[in-house]
Amino acid sequence: MVSQMECCGNIAAFARQYDIRTSLLYTWRRELRYALEARQSAGHHAEPAFVPVVADSPKPPTGDVAIEVEVAGAVVRIGRTARADVVKTVLQALQVPR
């Protein structure tokens, strides 16, 4: 979407077409630019990729679960003792553009 955004003349109309905020497009563009700059400065040539994660048990004890989120059939359970920065990172990774 970032590459498509760069080619269009009206970014607000482009965002409306996909029912997302223009600020999200700008954030994605900025994050992509940062990732490319970091990769170039580190001399790293591997492409970033998501790695599937599978838990050993299907559900932790209910007393430990503070947050449970289901997105596209995947369930993420966050325990009461989870660090705030980890929770924030997990929830941001789950955001799905509308």
C-alpha positions in Angstrom: 0.0 0.0 0.0 2.9 2.4 0.7 4.2 2.0 -2.9 0.7 2.5 -4.2 0.3 5.6 -2.1 3.5 7.1 -3.6 2.0 6.8 -7.1 -1.4 8.3 -6.4 -2.2 12.0 -6.6 -4.7 12.2 -3.7 -3.6 10.3 -0.6 -6.8 11.2 1.4 -8.9 9.6 -1.4 -6.6 6.6 -1.5 -7.0 6.1 2.3 -10.8 6.4 2.0 -10.7 3.8 -0.7 -9.2 1.3 1.8 -11.1 2.7 4.8 -8.0 3.6 6.8 -6.6 6.9 8.1 -4.1 8.9 6.1 -1.9 9.1 9.3 -1.6 5.3 9.2 -0.3 5.4 5.7 2.3 8.0 6.7 3.3 5.9 9.7 3.8 2.8 7.5 5.9 4.9 5.1 8.0 6.2 7.9 8.5 2.8 9.5 9.4 1.3 6.1 12.0 4.1 5.6 13.4 3.5 9.1 13.7 -0.3 8.5 15.4 0.2 5.1 17.8 2.7 6.6 18.6 0.4 9.5 19.2 -2.5 7.1 21.5 -0.5 4.9 23.5 0.9 7.8 24.0 -2.6 9.2 24.8 -4.1 5.9 22.1 -6.7 6.4 20.5 -8.1 3.3 17.9 -10.5 4.7 14.2 -9.6 4.3 12.1 -9.2 7.4 9.6 -12.0 8.0 7.0 -13.2 10.4 7.6 -16.4 12.2 4.6 -18.5 13.2 4.4 -19.2 17.0 2.7 -22.3 18.5 2.1 -22.6 22.2 2.6 -25.9 24.0 -0.8 -25.8 25.7 -4.0 -24.6 24.1 -5.0 -22.5 27.1 -3.2 -21.3 30.2 -4.9 -21.5 33.6 -7.8 -18.9 33.6 -6.5 -17.2 36.7 -3.4 -16.0 34.9 -5.1 -14.5 31.8 -5.6 -10.8 32.0 -6.3 -10.1 28.3 -7.6 -12.4 25.6 -7.7 -11.2 22.0 -8.9 -13.1 18.9 -8.0 -11.9 15.4 -8.7 -13.9 12.3 -8.9 -17.2 14.2 -5.7 -16.7 16.2 -6.1 -16.3 19.9 -3.5 -14.4 22.0 -3.7 -14.6 25.8 -1.7 -12.2 27.9 -0.9 -13.0 31.5 -1.3 -10.7 34.4 2.5 -10.6 34.9 3.3 -9.6 31.3 5.5 -6.5 31.0 3.7 -3.4 29.5 6.1 -3.0 26.6 5.6 -6.6 25.6 1.8 -6.2 25.8 2.0 -3.0 23.7 4.1 -4.7 21.0 1.8 -7.7 20.8 -1.3 -5.6 20.5 0.3 -3.4 17.9 1.3 -6.4 15.8 -2.3 -7.6 15.9 -3.8 -4.4 14.4 -5.5 -5.2 11.1 -6.1 -2.4 8.6 -9.8 -1.9 8.0 
